[in-house]
Amino acid sequence: MTVLDSRALNRATLARQLLLGPADLPVLDAVSHLCGLQAQEPQEPFVGLFSRLRAFDPARLSRLLLRREVVRTHLMRRTVHLLAADDVLAWRSRHDAMLRQRVLGVYRRELDGVDLDELAAAGRALLADGVPRSTGELARALAGRWPAPGAGALGEMLLALVPMAQLPPRGLWRTRAGVRHAPLSHWLGREVDPPAPDGGDPVGEALLRRYLAAFGPASTADLRAWCGLAGLPAAVAAVRGELVAFRDERGRELWDLPDAPRPDPDTPAPVRFLPAFDNAILGYHDRGRIIDDAHRGLSVAGARVVLLDGRVAATWSVTDATVLVQPLRRFSRADRAAVAEQASALAAFLSDGDSHRVRLAASTR
């Protein structure tokens, strides 16, 4: 079985994640290909697409939200993602059990004795008037019937029980707005696809194929870390005849689509600025293909990172329209020039061309 070293996996990841680009894709196609973008920080998907698409116009993504072609919702790992509307409708039912279990993992004691079917029915009745509500408003409206659990537990569980969309203006370019929820079926005018009949897992199989197209080659542990779903090894078993197998340097089995891109490990990788919680890092159990173990904590701390030669080499932030870069290792003169050039482009993107200001801290030895 062919062994793929970390550099080969790195270049495959960059290719699938549109980071060897820039890619010439419409915004909706890019969101769909990436299986959505992590979006608990509302402005971060705009940076993610800026780093992936040629001449990305943030107004296009805002229009897709307003046209209800993309949706903000809780899905993979019970985190907020920005997804194509068709994908949300197709995938939501398959995530129902996971979403409930993750809420119970936090609020099991508070929700003890609450009939979840009754809670879901009460929530749907409350939302039937078509008025969007915040999580707190939903919880307070239900607290009279279930006073013991507390508002936080009721609100979070209702979001797991009833498929919801987070409505604009939250998530629009350069817009600060609170979270307001409406049922997906109301917002999109279509019902969520029902669960598959017993005996098959067509959604799990589709998720596997889509995941490998955007993240492969990858292990079943990587797939589970990305979506949070248990039981997907059965989907792997169902479609394994379609897949090719590899091993990584530690002997773990990796699966992939046979015709998916696996570039030469020596393919040049451009500097890329990634937003907080980017897919390219969080989409794996083993993140060593893109981030060193010493810096793994950055991936869950919300740090924005810079890829240099395809690997996390710095963090970045913005202050007074200036992009500030803090290297995590020593940069050569050529490295600093390449990072500064891309940082200047990012500063211009974030300021509509008003600023190209960049500040690079001294390299860490």
VOBA-1610 file (N, C-alpha, C; in pm, whole numbers, padded with zeros to 5 digits, always signed):
BEGIN
Met+00085-00120+00000Met+00000+00000+00000Met+00089+00124+00000Thr+00060+00219-00086Thr+00141+00340-00099Thr+00137+00421+00031Val+00254+00466+00074Val+00266+00550+00193Val+00275+00696+00149Leu+00192+00779+00207Leu+00194+00923+00181Leu+00257+00993+00300Asp+00369+01062+00278Asp+00432+01133+00389Asp+00357+01263+00416Ser+00401+01334+00520Ser+00326+01453+00562Ser+00326+01561+00455Arg+00433+01569+00375Arg+00435+01671+00271Arg+00338+01636+00159Ala+00328+01508+00123Ala+00232+01468+00022Ala+00089+01494+00070Leu+00062+01465+00198Leu-00070+01493+00252Leu-00097+01643+00259Asn+00006+01719+00289Asn-00010+01863+00293Asn-00052+01918+00158Arg+00017+01876+00053Arg-00016+01930-00079Arg-00153+01883-00125Ala-00190+01760-00090Ala-00326+01714-00123Ala-00430+01798-00050Thr-00405+01825+00078Thr-00497+01908+00155Thr-00511+02047+00095Leu-00400+02109+00060Leu-00406+02243+00001Leu-00484+02241-00130Ala-00463+02138-00211Ala-00535+02131-00338Ala-00685+02116-00314Arg-00725+02028-00223Arg-00868+02005-00199Arg-00932+02128-00136Gln-00855+02199-00053Gln-00908+02315+00019Gln-00897+02445-00062Leu-00860+02434-00189Leu-00851+02550-00279Leu-00744+02649-00232Leu-00639+02597-00170Leu-00533+02682-00117Leu-00404+02676-00199Leu-00405+02601-00308Leu-00296+02609-00404Leu-00331+02706-00515Gly-00451+02757-00515Gly-00517+02840-00615Gly-00440+02963-00655Pro-00511+03075-00676Pro-00653+03095-00645Pro-00746+03022-00742Ala-00860+02981-00690Ala-00954+02903-00769Ala-01050+02994-00845Asp-01084+02953-00964Asp-01183+03025-01045Asp-01318+02956-01030Leu-01381+02976-00915Leu-01510+02914-00886Leu-01609+03021-00843Pro-01736+03007-00881Pro-01839+03092-00820Pro-01843+03069-00670Val-01885+03169-00595Val-01883+03162-00450Val-01966+03044-00399Leu-02086+03026-00453Leu-02171+02916-00406Leu-02106+02781-00433Asp-02042+02765-00547Asp-01974+02639-00578Asp-01859+02614-00481Ala-01789+02721-00443Ala-01678+02705-00348Ala-01730+02663-00211Val-01837+02728-00163Val-01895+02691-00034Val-01941+02546-00037Ser-02002+02505-00146Ser-02049+02368-00159Ser-01932+02270-00162His-01830+02301-00243His-01715+02211-00252His-01649+02191-00116Leu-01639+02297-00038Leu-01573+02290+00092Leu-01661+02227+00199Cys-01781+02185+00163Cys-01877+02129+00259Cys-01911+02230+00367Gly-01914+02356+00329Gly-01942+02462+00423Gly-01815+02519+00484Leu-01829+02633+00549Leu-01718+02698+00618Leu-01756+02722+00763Gln-01660+02698+00851Gln-01680+02727+00992Gln-01713+02875+01008Ala-01816+02906+01088Ala-01868+03044+01085Ala-01919+03095+01218Gln-01869+03040+01330Gln-01917+03097+01455Gln-01872+03241+01473Glu-01760+03278+01412Glu-01721+03419+01402Glu-01773+03469+01266Pro-01874+03555+01263Pro-01949+03581+01140Pro-01868+03633+01022Gln-01759+03707+01048Gln-01683+03765+00937Gln-01574+03671+00884Glu-01545+03563+00954Glu-01432+03479+00916Glu-01450+03409+00781Pro-01570+03367+00739Pro-01582+03304+00607Pro-01540+03395+00493Phe-01552+03525+00510Phe-01510+03617+00404Phe-01359+03609+00383Val-01283+03600+00492Val-01138+03585+00480Val-01104+03449+00421Gly-01176+03347+00463Gly-01151+03214+00409Gly-01168+03209+00258Leu-01270+03277+00207Leu-01292+03277+00062Leu-01197+03372-00009Phe-01159+03483+00055Phe-01057+03571-00002Phe-00928+03494-00029Ser-00892+03404+00061Ser-00767+03329+00048Ser-00777+03214-00051Arg-00897+03186-00100Arg-00916+03071-00187Arg-00960+03106-00329Leu-01029+03218-00347Leu-01091+03248-00476Leu-01026+03369-00541Arg-01018+03363-00671Arg-00963+03475-00746Arg-01063+03592-00746Ala-01013+03709-00711Ala-01094+03832-00715Ala-01227+03815-00640Phe-01220+03760-00520Phe-01341+03738-00442Phe-01405+03871-00402Asp-01534+03883-00429Asp-01612+04001-00393Asp-01701+03963-00274Pro-01678+04020-00156Pro-01757+03981-00039Pro-01906+04008-00055Ala-01942+04104-00139Ala-02084+04131-00159Ala-02157+04011-00217Arg-02085+03927-00291Arg-02149+03809-00350Arg-02193+03711-00242Leu-02110+03693-00141Leu-02149+03604-00032Leu-02267+03662+00045Ser-02264+03793+00070Ser-02379+03855+00138Ser-02507+03835+00059Arg-02499+03849-00073Arg-02620+03830-00155Arg-02670+03687-00145Leu-02580+03591-00141Leu-02623+03451-00128Leu-02697+03428+00004Leu-02652+03493+00111Leu-02724+03482+00238Leu-02862+03544+00229Leu-02870+03661+00168Leu-02999+03730+00157Leu-03094+03656+00064Arg-03039+03590-00038Arg-03123+03512-00131Arg-03154+03372-00077Arg-03101+03339+00040Arg-03127+03211+00107Arg-03067+03094+00029Glu-02960+03120-00046Glu-02888+03013-00115Glu-02779+02953-00029Val-02732+03029+00070Val-02646+02976+00175Val-02710+03009+00308Val-02676+02932+00410Val-02743+02940+00540Val-02639+02925+00651Arg-02659+03002+00757Arg-02583+02984+00880Arg-02664+02895+00974Thr-02604+02787+01023Thr-02676+02696+01110Thr-02578+02612+01190His-02627+02553+01300His-02547+02456+01374His-02551+02323+01300Leu-02434+02268+01272Leu-02433+02137+01207Leu-02311+02058+01252Met-02205+02050+01172Met-02091+01967+01207Met-02037+02003+01346Arg-02026+01899+01431Arg-01972+01914+01567Arg-02054+02012+01652Arg-02175+02042+01611Arg-02263+02139+01677Arg-02202+02278+01679Thr-02122+02309+01578Thr-02070+02444+01564Thr-02141+02513+01448Val-02136+02644+01447Val-02204+02720+01342Val-02123+02710+01213His-02190+02671+01107His-02129+02663+00975His-02213+02744+00875Leu-02145+02789+00773Leu-02210+02853+00658Leu-02211+02750+00546Leu-02330+02707+00505Leu-02344+02598+00410Leu-02439+02633+00298Ala-02423+02564+00186Ala-02521+02573+00079Ala-02655+02522+00131Ala-02764+02591+00095Ala-02896+02555+00146Ala-02931+02411+00112Asp-02898+02366-00009Asp-02930+02229-00047Asp-02860+02128+00044Asp-02735+02158+00083Asp-02662+02066+00170Asp-02723+02062+00310Val-02763+02176+00362Val-02825+02178+00494Val-02950+02090+00496Leu-03034+02107+00396Leu-03158+02029+00391Leu-03130+01880+00377Ala-03027+01845+00301Ala-02996+01704+00279Ala-02928+01640+00399Trp-02851+01716+00475Trp-02766+01658+00580Trp-02821+01671+00721Arg-02917+01761+00743Arg-02954+01793+00881Arg-03008+01674+00959Ser-03095+01595+00899Ser-03153+01483+00974Ser-03046+01383+01019Arg-02944+01365+00936Arg-02837+01270+00971Arg-02758+01318+01093His-02765+01449+01122His-02692+01505+01235His-02778+01517+01361Asp-02908+01484+01353Asp-02999+01509+01465Asp-02951+01446+01595Ala-02920+01316+01592Ala-02883+01246+01716Ala-02756+01305+01775Met-02658+01334+01691Met-02533+01392+01740Met-02557+01526+01807Leu-02640+01611+01745Leu-02667+01742+01802Leu-02733+01730+01940Arg-02828+01640+01952Arg-02894+01621+02081Arg-02795+01571+02186Gln-02713+01472+02148Gln-02620+01415+02245Gln-02517+01517+02290Arg-02475+01604+02203Arg-02376+01705+02243Arg-02436+01807+02339Val-02563+01842+02318Val-02626+01931+02416Val-02643+01859+02549Leu-02686+01734+02545Leu-02701+01658+02669Leu-02568+01639+02740Gly-02460+01633+02663Gly-02329+01621+02725Gly-02294+01741+02812Val-02355+01855+02784Val-02331+01977+02862Val-02441+01997+02967Tyr-02566+01963+02931Tyr-02680+01998+03015Tyr-02762+01876+03060Arg-02700+01759+03070Arg-02778+01639+03103Arg-02851+01655+03235Arg-02784+01705+03336Arg-02849+01717+03468Arg-02966+01817+03462Glu-02943+01931+03396Glu-03048+02033+03389Glu-03171+01984+03311Leu-03148+01899+03211Leu-03258+01854+03125Leu-03319+01722+03169Asp-03272+01669+03279Asp-03327+01543+03329Asp-03476+01561+03357Gly-03557+01474+03300Gly-03702+01481+03319Gly-03776+01562+03216Val-03703+01633+03129Val-03770+01709+03022Val-03797+01616+02905Asp-03922+01607+02862Asp-03958+01527+02745Asp-03917+01606+02621Leu-03817+01553+02550Leu-03763+01629+02438Leu-03861+01642+02323Asp-03947+01543+02304Asp-04049+01555+02199Asp-04146+01668+02232Glu-04184+01680+02361Glu-04272+01789+02401Glu-04203+01924+02384Leu-04074+01930+02418Leu-04000+02054+02402Leu-03992+02095+02255Ala-03968+01999+02168Ala-03963+02030+02024Ala-04097+02079+01974Ala-04205+02013+02016Ala-04339+02055+01972Ala-04372+02195+02023Ala-04336+02225+02147Ala-04361+02359+02201Ala-04279+02464+02127Gly-04156+02429+02094Gly-04073+02523+02019Gly-04128+02551+01881Arg-04174+02448+01813Arg-04232+02467+01678Arg-04358+02552+01686Ala-04440+02528+01788Ala-04562+02608+01803Ala-04527+02754+01829Leu-04425+02776+01910Leu-04382+02913+01939Leu-04336+02985+01812Leu-04265+02912+01726Leu-04208+02973+01606Leu-04305+02978+01488Ala-04423+02923+01506Ala-04518+02917+01395Ala-04567+03054+01353Asp-04548+03156+01438Asp-04595+03290+01402Asp-04500+03359+01303Gly-04385+03294+01273Gly-04293+03349+01175Gly-04202+03459+01226Val-04206+03487+01355Val-04123+03593+01413Val-03987+03534+01452Pro-03877+03583+01395Pro-03744+03533+01437Pro-03717+03571+01583Arg-03646+03484+01653Arg-03617+03508+01794Arg-03473+03471+01826Ser-03418+03538+01925Ser-03286+03501+01975Ser-03297+03374+02058Thr-03183+03314+02088Thr-03183+03194+02172Thr-03242+03226+02308Gly-03205+03340+02364Gly-03260+03379+02494Gly-03409+03399+02491Glu-03461+03461+02387Glu-03606+03482+02375Glu-03679+03349+02364Leu-03624+03256+02289Leu-03685+03124+02279Leu-03689+03056+02415Ala-03576+03061+02484Ala-03568+02993+02613Ala-03663+03055+02714Arg-03668+03187+02719Arg-03757+03252+02817Arg-03903+03223+02789Ala-03939+03210+02662Ala-04078+03180+02628Ala-04118+03040+02671Leu-04020+02951+02682Leu-04048+02813+02721Leu-04029+02789+02870Ala-03965+02884+02938Ala-03929+02861+03078Ala-04050+02850+03169Gly-04163+02910+03130Gly-04282+02897+03213Gly-04329+02754+03222Arg-04309+02679+03116Arg-04352+02538+03114Arg-04247+02448+03176Trp-04121+02483+03157Trp-04010+02404+03214Trp-03919+02497+03292Pro-03960+02537+03412Pro-03880+02636+03486Pro-03750+02581+03543Ala-03742+02451+03567Ala-03625+02396+03636Ala-03495+02400+03556Pro-03495+02365+03426Pro-03366+02351+03359Pro-03286+02479+03345Gly-03352+02593+03341Gly-03281+02717+03315Gly-03282+02749+03167Ala-03273+02878+03139Ala-03289+02924+03001Ala-03182+02869+02908Gly-03057+02863+02954Gly-02949+02818+02866Gly-02972+02678+02814Ala-03008+02587+02903Ala-03028+02448+02863Ala-03145+02434+02766Leu-03256+02501+02795Leu-03373+02491+02707Leu-03343+02547+02568Gly-03280+02663+02565Gly-03251+02724+02435Gly-03158+02642+02351Glu-03051+02591+02412Glu-02954+02512+02335Glu-03016+02381+02287Met-03097+02317+02370Met-03159+02192+02327Met-03261+02217+02218Leu-03335+02326+02224Leu-03432+02354+02119Leu-03363+02370+01984Leu-03246+02432+01982Leu-03172+02447+01856Leu-03127+02313+01801Ala-03107+02215+01888Ala-03073+02081+01841Ala-03196+02005+01793Leu-03309+02030+01854Leu-03431+01956+01821Leu-03500+02008+01696Val-03498+02139+01677Val-03568+02200+01563Val-03463+02262+01471Pro-03450+02214+01348Pro-03350+02272+01256Pro-03374+02421+01234Met-03272+02501+01263Met-03286+02646+01260Met-03184+02709+01167Ala-03218+02827+01117Ala-03125+02913+01045Ala-03101+03038+01128Gln-02976+03085+01126Gln-02944+03216+01183Gln-02962+03319+01072Leu-03051+03412+01093Leu-03095+03500+00984Leu-03004+03622+00968Pro-02993+03671+00841Pro-02930+03801+00822Pro-03010+03908+00898Pro-02946+04017+00941Pro-02816+04065+00893Pro-02693+03999+00953Arg-02710+03909+01052Arg-02591+03841+01103Arg-02524+03763+00990Gly-02395+03779+00979Gly-02319+03709+00876Gly-02298+03788+00749Leu-02359+03906+00737Leu-02335+03988+00619Leu-02202+04062+00634Trp-02143+04098+00521Trp-02013+04164+00519Trp-02017+04294+00599Arg-01923+04305+00691Arg-01905+04426+00772Arg-02030+04464+00850Thr-02104+04365+00893Thr-02227+04391+00968Thr-02219+04324+01103Arg-02250+04398+01207Arg-02257+04342+01341Arg-02405+04329+01377Ala-02445+04208+01410Ala-02585+04184+01444Ala-02594+04062+01533Gly-02693+04064+01621Gly-02716+03950+01708Gly-02777+03833+01633Val-02784+03720+01703Val-02839+03597+01644Val-02990+03597+01658Arg-03058+03576+01545Arg-03202+03554+01545Arg-03229+03426+01466His-03311+03339+01524His-03336+03208+01464His-03475+03202+01401Ala-03483+03122+01295Ala-03612+03083+01236Ala-03598+02939+01189Pro-03704+02861+01190Pro-03694+02724+01140Pro-03643+02720+00996Leu-03556+02626+00967Leu-03504+02612+00831Leu-03617+02598+00730Ser-03721+02523+00766Ser-03830+02501+00671Ser-03901+02631+00637His-03913+02722+00733His-03975+02852+00706His-03882+02939+00622Trp-03758+02943+00661Trp-03663+03034+00595Trp-03636+02992+00451Leu-03624+02862+00428Leu-03590+02813+00294Leu-03712+02772+00213Gly-03827+02763+00275Gly-03948+02725+00202Gly-03950+02579+00162Arg-03866+02498+00225Arg-03860+02355+00196Arg-03836+02281+00327Glu-03887+02161+00335Glu-03866+02080+00454Glu-03728+02014+00448Val-03673+01988+00565Val-03551+01910+00576Val-03579+01769+00526Asp-03484+01711+00452Asp-03501+01574+00403Asp-03521+01480+00521Pro-03615+01385+00512Pro-03639+01293+00623Pro-03524+01194+00638Pro-03512+01131+00755Pro-03410+01027+00771Pro-03430+00914+00672Ala-03320+00849+00637Ala-03329+00735+00546Ala-03397+00618+00615Pro-03466+00534+00537Pro-03524+00412+00597Pro-03415+00327+00659Asp-03456+00246+00756Asp-03360+00157+00821Asp-03292+00067+00718Gly-03165+00040+00744Gly-03093-00054+00657Gly-02994+00010+00565Gly-02991+00141+00556Gly-02895+00208+00470Gly-02858+00344+00526Asp-02751+00400+00475Asp-02706+00531+00520Asp-02662+00612+00398Pro-02755+00645+00308Pro-02715+00718+00188Pro-02655+00855+00218Val-02703+00922+00324Val-02647+01052+00357Val-02505+01037+00410Gly-02482+00936+00493Gly-02347+00911+00540Gly-02251+00882+00426Glu-02297+00806+00327Glu-02212+00776+00212Glu-02185+00902+00131Ala-02287+00986+00115Ala-02267+01113+00042Ala-02171+01204+00117Leu-02186+01210+00250Leu-02095+01291+00331Leu-01951+01242+00316Leu-01932+01112+00314Leu-01797+01058+00298Leu-01737+01100+00165Arg-01812+01086+00058Arg-01758+01124-00074Arg-01728+01274-00078Arg-01818+01354-00026Arg-01797+01498-00028Arg-01678+01537+00060Tyr-01666+01472+00175Tyr-01553+01500+00264Tyr-01421+01468+00197Leu-01413+01353+00135Leu-01287+01316+00070Leu-01254+01411-00045Ala-01355+01457-00118Ala-01329+01551-00226Ala-01269+01681-00174Ala-01307+01721-00052Ala-01262+01849+00003Ala-01148+01836+00102Phe-01124+01715+00157Phe-01027+01699+00264Phe-00931+01581+00246Gly-00961+01489+00154Gly-00885+01365+00147Gly-00741+01384+00100Pro-00661+01277+00109Pro-00688+01148+00171Pro-00703+01163+00323Ala-00787+01078+00382Ala-00815+01093+00524Ala-00860+00961+00583Ser-00847+00951+00715Ser-00889+00831+00787Ser-01033+00845+00833Thr-01090+00736+00881Thr-01224+00743+00937Thr-01225+00829+01064Ala-01113+00832+01138Ala-01105+00919+01255Ala-01108+01066+01212Asp-01044+01099+01101Asp-01050+01236+01049Asp-01192+01273+01012Leu-01260+01182+00942Leu-01399+01207+00902Leu-01486+01232+01024Arg-01470+01151+01127Arg-01551+01167+01248Arg-01518+01298+01319Ala-01389+01336+01321Ala-01351+01462+01385Ala-01410+01581+01312Trp-01426+01570+01181Trp-01483+01681+01102Trp-01631+01698+01127Cys-01707+01589+01119Cys-01852+01603+01124Cys-01912+01575+01261Gly-01838+01503+01347Gly-01890+01471+01478Gly-01982+01351+01482Leu-02001+01283+01369Leu-02094+01171+01361Leu-02025+01040+01394Ala-02095+00956+01470Ala-02049+00820+01493Ala-02115+00728+01391Gly-02057+00612+01370Gly-02119+00513+01283Gly-02083+00525+01137Leu-02002+00623+01098Leu-01969+00637+00957Leu-01873+00531+00903Pro-01802+00455+00988Pro-01729+00341+00929Pro-01819+00249+00846Ala-01948+00242+00880Ala-02040+00162+00799Ala-02055+00221+00660Ala-02055+00355+00651Ala-02060+00419+00520Ala-01933+00391+00442Val-01819+00391+00511Val-01692+00357+00444Val-01700+00215+00390Ala-01750+00125+00470Ala-01759-00014+00425Ala-01849-00027+00303Ala-01955+00055+00298Ala-02050+00045+00186Ala-01991+00093+00055Val-01899+00190+00061Val-01847+00248-00063Val-01698+00219-00083Arg-01639+00136+00001Arg-01494+00119-00006Arg-01450+00065-00141Gly-01538-00004-00212Gly-01502-00051-00344Gly-01479+00063-00443Glu-01532+00181-00413Glu-01511+00299-00498Glu-01383+00374-00465Leu-01321+00341-00351Leu-01213+00422-00297Leu-01077+00357-00320Val-00973+00438-00305Val-00836+00388-00303Val-00782+00407-00163Ala-00689+00321-00123Ala-00636+00323+00013Ala-00487+00356+00013Phe-00447+00429+00115Phe-00307+00463+00137Phe-00277+00442+00285Arg-00152+00460+00321Arg-00114+00469+00461Arg-00030+00594+00482Asp-00040+00648+00603Asp+00049+00760+00635Asp+00177+00705+00697Glu+00265+00793+00739Glu+00395+00749+00788Glu+00386+00673+00919Arg+00274+00685+00990Arg+00255+00610+01114Arg+00174+00482+01093Gly+00147+00451+00968Gly+00080+00325+00937Gly-00070+00330+00939Arg-00130+00446+00957Arg-00276+00455+00961Arg-00333+00451+00820Glu-00447+00383+00809Glu-00510+00368+00678Glu-00584+00497+00641Leu-00564+00540+00518Leu-00629+00659+00464Leu-00709+00621+00341Trp-00824+00685+00323Trp-00911+00659+00209Trp-00917+00782+00121Asp-00943+00758-00009Asp-00954+00870-00100Asp-01034+00831-00223Leu-01082+00934-00293Leu-01145+00914-00422Leu-01034+00890-00526Pro-01054+00795-00615Pro-00943+00758-00705Pro-00895+00871-00795Asp-00983+00958-00839Asp-00942+01062-00934Asp-00923+01198-00869Ala-00922+01205-00738Ala-00903+01333-00669Ala-00758+01378-00680Pro-00732+01509-00678Pro-00595+01558-00696Pro-00506+01523-00578Arg-00388+01470-00609Arg-00283+01446-00512Arg-00154+01500-00574Pro-00130+01630-00560Pro-00018+01694-00631Pro+00117+01639-00588Asp+00215+01662-00675Asp+00353+01631-00642Asp+00389+01704-00512Pro+00454+01636-00417Pro+00491+01701-00291Pro+00578+01824-00308Asp+00646+01836-00421Asp+00731+01953-00445Asp+00656+02069-00510Thr+00525+02056-00526Thr+00446+02166-00582Thr+00458+02290-00493Pro+00493+02405-00549Pro+00503+02526-00466Pro+00368+02560-00402Ala+00375+02607-00277Ala+00254+02646-00205Ala+00263+02794-00172Pro+00167+02875-00216Pro+00172+03019-00189Pro+00139+03050-00043Val+00180+03168+00001Val+00141+03216+00133Val-00010+03233+00136Arg-00071+03186+00243Arg-00215+03201+00260Arg-00247+03242+00403Phe-00338+03339+00417Phe-00386+03383+00547Phe-00519+03316+00574Leu-00527+03238+00682Leu-00649+03165+00714Leu-00723+03231+00829Pro-00856+03224+00826Pro-00936+03282+00935Pro-00935+03191+01057Ala-00998+03236+01163Ala-01013+03155+01283Ala-01093+03029+01251Phe-01051+02918+01308Phe-01122+02789+01299Phe-01139+02743+01154Asp-01038+02763+01071Asp-01053+02729+00930Asp-01065+02578+00909Asn-01145+02541+00806Asn-01165+02400+00771Asn-01035+02324+00750Ala-00938+02390+00688Ala-00815+02321+00650Ala-00742+02266+00771Ile-00768+02321+00889Ile-00704+02272+01011Ile-00800+02187+01093Leu-00922+02236+01114Leu-01016+02166+01202Leu-01080+02044+01137Gly-01057+02023+01008Gly-01124+01913+00939Gly-01060+01778+00958Tyr-00967+01765+01054Tyr-00894+01640+01072Tyr-00876+01608+01220His-00869+01479+01249His-00824+01435+01381His-00673+01452+01393Asp-00602+01411+01288Asp-00457+01429+01283Asp-00428+01555+01201Arg-00394+01662+01269Arg-00372+01789+01201Arg-00225+01812+01167Gly-00143+01707+01185Gly+00000+01720+01161Gly+00034+01747+01016Arg-00058+01723+00925Arg-00031+01751+00784Arg-00019+01899+00756Ile-00067+01984+00850Ile-00067+02127+00821Ile-00018+02213+00938Ile-00016+02157+01060Ile+00027+02235+01177Ile+00112+02147+01267Asp+00222+02203+01316Asp+00311+02128+01405Asp+00242+02102+01538Asp+00278+01990+01602Asp+00218+01956+01731Asp+00237+02067+01834Ala+00351+02136+01828Ala+00378+02243+01924Ala+00278+02357+01914His+00215+02371+01799His+00122+02482+01777His-00022+02434+01761Arg-00048+02308+01790Arg-00181+02252+01767Arg-00289+02328+01843Gly-00255+02379+01961Gly-00353+02451+02040Gly-00409+02574+01971Leu-00334+02630+01877Leu-00384+02746+01804Leu-00511+02714+01726Ser-00523+02586+01685Ser-00634+02549+01598Ser-00768+02554+01670Val-00767+02542+01802Val-00893+02545+01877Val-00905+02672+01961Ala-00805+02758+01956Ala-00806+02881+02036Ala-00858+03000+01957Gly-00894+02980+01830Gly-00945+03090+01751Gly-00838+03178+01691Ala-00714+03130+01690Ala-00606+03209+01629Ala-00620+03209+01478Arg-00593+03322+01418Arg-00583+03330+01272Arg-00439+03300+01235Val-00419+03218+01135Val-00284+03170+01108Val-00243+03198+00963Val-00111+03194+00943Val-00052+03215+00812Val+00015+03086+00768Leu-00015+03042+00646Leu+00052+02926+00589Leu+00172+02974+00507Leu+00288+02916+00535Leu+00410+02942+00459Leu+00464+02807+00415Asp+00480+02789+00285Asp+00513+02658+00229Asp+00413+02553+00277Gly+00288+02596+00288Gly+00179+02503+00317Gly+00157+02469+00462Arg+00239+02524+00554Arg+00224+02490+00694Arg+00206+02616+00778Val+00142+02599+00894Val+00121+02711+00984Val+00256+02761+01033Ala+00284+02889+01004Ala+00414+02946+01038Ala+00404+03077+01113Ala+00283+03131+01129Ala+00265+03259+01196Ala+00119+03275+01234Thr+00092+03370+01322Thr-00044+03412+01350Thr-00060+03555+01299Trp-00186+03597+01282Trp-00209+03734+01235Trp-00332+03793+01302Ser-00335+03925+01305Ser-00448+03999+01360Ser-00454+04132+01287Val-00556+04211+01316Val-00573+04342+01252Val-00598+04447+01360Thr-00522+04554+01354Thr-00539+04668+01443Thr-00523+04796+01362Asp-00623+04883+01369Asp-00618+05011+01298Asp-00586+04992+01150Ala-00657+04897+01088Ala-00642+04868+00944Ala-00502+04822+00908Thr-00425+04776+01006Thr-00291+04722+00983Thr-00292+04573+01013Val-00244+04493+00920Val-00232+04350+00942Val-00102+04323+01017Leu-00115+04265+01136Leu-00001+04236+01222Leu+00029+04087+01214Val+00154+04052+01184Val+00195+03913+01168Val+00299+03879+01274Gln+00275+03768+01346Gln+00368+03722+01449Gln+00423+03586+01408Pro+00547+03579+01357Pro+00603+03449+01316Pro+00614+03352+01432Leu+00597+03225+01401Leu+00615+03117+01497Leu+00750+03048+01482Arg+00822+03086+01379Arg+00956+03032+01355Arg+01035+03138+01278Arg+01160+03107+01254Arg+01246+03202+01186Arg+01205+03215+01038Phe+01193+03337+00990Phe+01163+03364+00850Phe+01289+03412+00779Ser+01310+03362+00660Ser+01415+03416+00575Ser+01369+03550+00519Arg+01462+03621+00455Arg+01425+03747+00392Arg+01317+03724+00286Ala+01332+03616+00207Ala+01232+03585+00105Ala+01097+03551+00169Asp+01099+03479+00282Asp+00975+03448+00353Asp+00905+03577+00395Arg+00979+03668+00453Arg+00920+03792+00502Arg+00859+03873+00387Ala+00928+03873+00274Ala+00876+03948+00160Ala+00747+03886+00109Ala+00742+03752+00101Ala+00622+03685+00051Ala+00505+03704+00146Val+00531+03693+00277Val+00424+03712+00376Val+00375+03857+00374Ala+00468+03952+00364Ala+00429+04093+00362Ala+00343+04125+00240Glu+00377+04067+00126Glu+00300+04093+00005Glu+00155+04046+00021Gln+00138+03925+00074Gln+00002+03874+00090Gln-00071+03947+00203Ala+00001+03985+00306Ala-00061+04063+00415Ala-00111+04197+00364Ser-00036+04259+00274Ser-00079+04385+00215Ser-00207+04368+00134Ala-00215+04258+00059Ala-00337+04230-00017Ala-00456+04207+00077Leu-00432+04139+00188Leu-00539+04117+00285Leu-00584+04248+00348Ala-00488+04333+00384Ala-00524+04464+00442Ala-00611+04543+00346Ala-00576+04540+00217Ala-00657+04611+00118Ala-00796+04551+00107Phe-00806+04418+00112Phe-00937+04352+00105Phe-01023+04393+00224Leu-00966+04392+00342Leu-01043+04420+00462Leu-01083+04567+00473Ser-01012+04655+00402Ser-01038+04799+00412Ser-01092+04859+00284Asp-01133+04775+00189Asp-01178+04825+00059Asp-01073+04913-00009Gly-00946+04872+00006Gly-00837+04942-00061Gly-00785+05064+00010Asp-00838+05095+00129Asp-00793+05215+00200Asp-00659+05195+00270Ser-00622+05069+00295Ser-00498+05045+00369Ser-00423+04927+00310His-00293+04942+00299His-00204+04831+00265His-00103+04810+00378Arg-00137+04860+00496Arg-00038+04861+00604Arg-00017+04722+00663Val+00109+04690+00685Val+00149+04559+00736Val+00259+04580+00841Arg+00257+04502+00945Arg+00368+04501+01040Arg+00404+04358+01073Leu+00528+04319+01045Leu+00578+04185+01076Leu+00667+04193+01197Ala+00634+04116+01297Ala+00719+04110+01416Ala+00849+04038+01382Ala+00945+04049+01469Ala+01071+03978+01449Ala+01046+03828+01451Ser+01121+03755+01373Ser+01106+03610+01366Ser+01143+03544+01498Thr+01067+03442+01532Thr+01097+03361+01649Thr+01210+03264+01615Arg+01307+03253+01702Arg+01416+03159+01675Arg+01373+03017+01714
//
